[in-house]
Every structure is written in structure tokens, then in C-alpha cells.
Amino acid sequence: MTRDAPTTSSARGHRAVVTDAGAPLPVEAPTPGPVAILPEAADLHEAAVRDAGGTVAPLGADTRGIVWLDARDPDGLATALDDAPAVGWVQLPFAGVDAFAHLIEEHGDRVLFTSAKGAYAEPVAEHALALTLATLRVLPARARATSWATEPEGVSLYGRNVVVVGAGGIALEYIRLIAPFETSVTVVRRSPDPVDGADRTVTTDELDAVLPDADVVVVAAAMTSGTAKLFGAEQFALMQPSARLVNIARGGLVDTDALVAALRDGEIAGAGLDVTDPEPLPDGHPLWTTPGVVVTPHQADTPDMVAPLLAERVRANTTAFLGGDGTGFVGVVDPAAGY
């Protein structure tokens, strides 16, 4: 989700949470991604800190926590952490924290990082469902048509086999949304533990084994060194010619060249992508004109959608931070897992 968007905050001028908590918190670690925060959204997040009982002040030597709203400026956060060595908690703006991975590794022994993982599940899962239905109903071709089609096309989602890669908040919400379609859901995740709403759960090393039966594959996993290009030529060759791929996680989870080749060779029927590699997707890139593809510009969660959701996460974690015992945090980043 791992999700991102543009943002407008800067490093040294960024507002920070200052609390009366003494020593830095004991550490665990969080995640990445690009997000745009509007000025009024920043005000909303400052209000969330105050509502939780915290004090908002400019970054300084007495700062104990930072709410970082600029997902596209890891260097700015690095500077802030250098300038405020007493910081014990950092709230990041998105579920995806890959852009901050080096900082989490470097400062993870003294700083607790929390992300927005799970906070934006509803709008992103909704978008994933929209892309699912668009690809099944061949809406990319319909939207581009300039004459009345005579050949019947389209597939119903009802009763289909859906493979969901990942088991975070977005995946869980997507599974909830498709429940009325009476689909058969297989979740692929690191752990074999059952997932609510899924018919079965398999581990990541079994991904290739479940792809041949999938009608829809939804990528909702975190982007880590171990999941880069999780979907390549080998995986597309295993899928049905009628299968659809939906990616609302990270573009780097899919080998773009292999995806274009698979679509053009008829190895799969369609793809709904809110994330791409490269991103932004350049003008003239083959994905724009590849049959069966619909691309949206990484806007499954717009600033207006996420601002109140992030504010609620900030409020909850400020409350936990002020508690002083290191418990109650939501979206804690695991430094070892990378999300």
C-alpha cells in the first residue's frame, strides 16, 4: 500500500510534536511512499496532535516526536533527525515506507517509526474493486471506442477465483468488499495463518502454485527487497489467458516489460494499475496503449480522502506516545520486515 502522494512540507520548517515524555521510546520500526499534503491538511494534523494532548512547536533540541508529512523528502527527514537527536518517535504519512528504509535502519535503535498502514484501506480497496470490475468488463476498450461494438465481451466477478497477494488493511478491506460476489479467495502472505474472509491462505513461496487457477490477481503487498518484481514473465506464463492483474501496492512489485509482453502475447487478458514502474509513467510508454490496460495516476487515495484518515492515525499515536510506556501505537514499522 502501501500508498503515496505529493506533499508540500519542508525539512527545517516542519512542525513537530513536543511532549513531556522523558527518554526516547524503546524501538521497533515502520514503512514508504509518495503523498501530497495540502496546507489545510497540515492544520488538520496539527489539530490532531493537540486534541491528543500534545504540544506542537518548531523542530528543536527539545523535540521528542515528529509527524512527517512529506513522503517525497526522506532527505528532509534525515536532516530533521540529525537536528533533533532526542526524537523517540516518528509518524510517517503512508503505509509504504520504502523511501525511508535507510533511516529506519539507521535510527531504529532509538526511534519508534509508525506508518499509516491500514489507515487508507477503505479508499484504496474501493479503487482496487473499481479496477477489478473495469478490467473484467473490458472498460478500457469501451472507453476508447469510437464506434458501436458488435462482439460481446466481458466477464462477471461473481463466482470467480481471486488471489490477493498481501494481508494488510487494504487486502482485508478488498476481501470484505468482494464478499457479495461470492468469490473464492486465496490470500498469499508471509504467514500461513488464516485470514478473515479468505477461503485459504498460502505462503509466498506457494504463489506460483495458485496462479494457474486465478481469474483475478490483486497485488496488495509491501514493497521490500524480497518482493521486488514478484510478478515477472514466469508468473504471467502460469496465469490463464483470461486472467486480470490489479496492482494498487507498488509499481516495482511487477516487471513492467514482462507485463506488457504478457498482455500483447495474450498470456493474460488485462491489467488495472494505480501504480507503475517507472512512476510517473512517461508519455508514450507502451502501457498507455497496450490492449486491456487501465492506468490511474496513483490516486486511489487522494489528499482529500486521506487527510482525515491520517489525522486520526496521528491522534491515536500521539495519545500512545504521551502514554510513555511504548504501547498502544498503531502501524508500527518492523525494521526487519521493512514495513
N, C-alpha and C positions, 0 to 999 in steps of 0.2 A: 502497500500500500502503500502500503506504503505509498504516501501521496505528497506532491509538492506543487508550489505555485510561486509567482514572482513576489517580491517584497520590497519595502522601501526604507527599512531602518538601517542605521549605520552603526559601526562598532563603538566608537568612543562616545557618541551621543545617545547610546541606547539606555533606556531606563532599566533599572534593576530592582529586585526585591531585597530590601534590607530588613533583617529581623533581629530579634534579641537572642536568637539561638547561639549558644556558645561555640563549641568546637565544630569543625566541619563534620558532616554526617559520615558514618561508615559507608563504604561503597559497594554498589552493584552498578550495572551500566545499561543505557538505551540505544535509538535508530536515526533515516535520511530523507531528503528530498527538496525539491524547489517549490515555494508558496508566496503569493503576493498579499501583503497585509496593508490595508488602507489605513489612513490616519485615524478614522473613526473606530476602526477595529482595534488599533493600538490603545485607544482610550478605553475601549471595552475591556481589554485585558488588564489594563491598569486598575480599572474599577473592580475587576475580579480579585486582584491581589488585596485591595483594600477591604473588599467585602469579607475576605477570609481573615482579616485582622492584621495583614502585613502592612509595611510601610514602603512606599515607592519613592525612590530617590536616585539621583545620578550615580553612575558607576563610580566606586571609590574604594579606598582601603578597607572600609568597614562593611562592604557588601558581602552578604553571606549566600545569596542566591541570585540567579539570573534567569529571566524569562526571555529567551532569544527568539525573535520573531522573523528573522531573515534566513530562510532556508538556503539562499544562494550565496551566503557570505560566511563560509567556515573560517576564512582568514580573519574576519572581523571578530568572531567568537574567540579565536585563538589569542588575538590581541587583548580582548576583554579578560580572558582567564589569566593572562600574564600580568595585566594591570590590577587584578583583584585576586591575589593569592589566597585570600581567606574564604573564597567561594566554596560551598559544600554541596550545592545543588544547582543543576541547570535544566530548565524546561525547554525542549526543542519543539518546533512548530508542526512537524509532521510525523507520520508513522515511520516513513523511510528515513534512516539516519546515515545512509552510506556516505554522504558527503562529509559527515562529522566523525567517521570511523577512526581516523588517526587521532583526533582529540580525545575520543572516548578511551582509546588505548593509552594515550599519553597521560591523561589526568584521572583515569578510572580508579586509581588507588586512593584518591582523596575527594573525588566529586561524584555524586549520585546524578546520573543523567536519566531524565524521563522524557518520553516522546509522546506523540499524540496517537499512538497505535490504538485502534479501536474507537477513537473519538469520532471519526468521519465515516464509520461503517455504513450508516444508512444512505447518504447521498451517493457514495461510491458503489455500493451494492445495487442501488437503483439504476445507476448508469450501466453497470455490468449486465443487468437484466435487459435494459434497452438495447445494448449491443448484441446480446444473445438473440433477441427477437428480430432485430434488424437483419442479422446475417441469415437466420433461418428463413425469414420471409423475403429474402433477396431484395431488401430495400435499397442497397447501394445501386443495383442496376435499375430499379424502378425510379429512383431519384434522378438518375442521369438520363433516363429515356426521353426521347423527343417524339416518339410515335407509339401508338397503341400496340402492346404486346399481344400476340395470339397464342403463344405456347404457355401452358400452365406451369408455374414454378412455385416453390415454397414448401417448407416443412413445418409441421406443428411441433411445439415444445412438449406437448402432452405425451407422457409415457416414454420419454427419451432417456437415454443413459447420459448422465452428466458427470464429468470428472472435475473436481475442484482441487487445484494444487495450492495448498496452504490451509491453515485452520485458524487464522486470526479473526478479528472482528468483522472484517469485510466478508470473508468467506462464510462465516456463520450467518450473517445477515442475508447474504445471497441465497444460502440454503433455505432460510426461512421464507424468502420471497418466492422461491420457485416451488414451495411445497404444494400449492393448489394445482400445479400442473402434473402432479402425481409422477414425478420423475424418479428414476433410480440414481441415487447419488453415491459416488465414491470419492472419498477425501484422501488426498496424498499429502502426507506430512512427515516430519522427522520422527514423531512418536506414533506407536501403534494404538494408542489409547482411543477409544470410541469418541465420535463427535456427534453431538445432538443433531438430529435431523438427517444424518447420513446413514445409508444402508450398510456401508462398510468403510473401514479405514485401513489404508495400507501405508507402509513406509516409503520414503523417497526412492529407495533402491528398487521398488516394485513399479515405478512409474511406467516403464516400457511395457510391462505386462498388462496394464489396464487400458492402455491407449487404443488397442485394436477394436474394443467394443464401445468406445466413446462416440456419442453423437455431438456433444459439446464439451470442450475443454476450457475451463476458466482458470486463468493464471492469477492467483492472489497471494503469491508467496513473497517473502522478503528477498531483497537483492543482497547476496553475500558472495564471497569468493567461490563458495561451493555451489551456488545456483546460477552463476553467470552462464548464459547460453544453455540453459536447461533444456530448451527446445531447439533442436537442430535438424539437419537432414535425416538423421537416423530416426528421430521421433516422428517426423512428418511422414516418413515412409511406412511407419507402423499404423498410422491412422486411416480411417475409412475415407474413400473419395467424397463422401457426403458430410464429413465432419467439419465442424466450425471451431475456430480458436478465438477466445476472447482474452485480452490482456489488459487489466486495469492496475497492474502492480508496478513493474519497471520494464522499460524497453529492453534493457540488457539481459533479461531472462530469456529472450528469444533471439535466435540468429536471424537477423533481418534478411540477409541474402538467401538463406535456406528457406525462409517463409515465402519470399517472392517466387522462388523456383518451384516450391511445392504447390502454390496456388496456380501458377501458369502451367504446370505439368498435370494438374488435376489430381494431385495426391490428396489435397483437402479442398473443400468447396468454398470456404470463406473465412474471413477474419475480421473481428471488431477490435480496434485498437485505440485506447485512450493514451497509451504510452508507446514510444518508438525508440529505436536506436539506429541512427542518431536522433537527438531531440534538441531543439525543434526539428521536425522533418523538413529538409530543404525543398524549395520549389523544384519541380522537375524530378523528384525522386520516384523510382518505379512504383512504390507503394501507392502513390496518388492515383495511378491509372491501372493498377492490377485488378483484374476482374474479381468480384466477390469481397472486396475490402472496403470497410468504412473506417475512416480515421477521424478521431476527435482530438483537439489540441490540449491534451492533459488537463481537462476541465471537468472531470467527473465530480469534483468538489470545488466550486467557485469561492472566491473570498467571502461573498455574502452568505454562502452556506456554512462555511467553516468557522467564521469569526465567533459566533455564539457558542459553537461546539468546543472550540479551543479555549474560549473564556471559561467554560465550565471545567475543563481539564486543569487550567491554571488555578482556578478557585480550589478545586479538590486537592491539588498537590501543594498549594501554599498552606492550606489547612494542615496537611500531613507534615510539611516542613516545620511549621510553627509548633507542632507537637513535640518535636525534639528527640523522638525515640527511634526515628528511621523507619517507622511503619506507616502503613496507610497510603503509600504512594501508588498512583495508577500509571501504567505504561512504563514501568522501569525497564531500562535497556540492559540487556545481558551482554556485557563486553565480549564474552567468549563466542556467543552465537552471532553477534553483530546486529541485533535488532531487539 
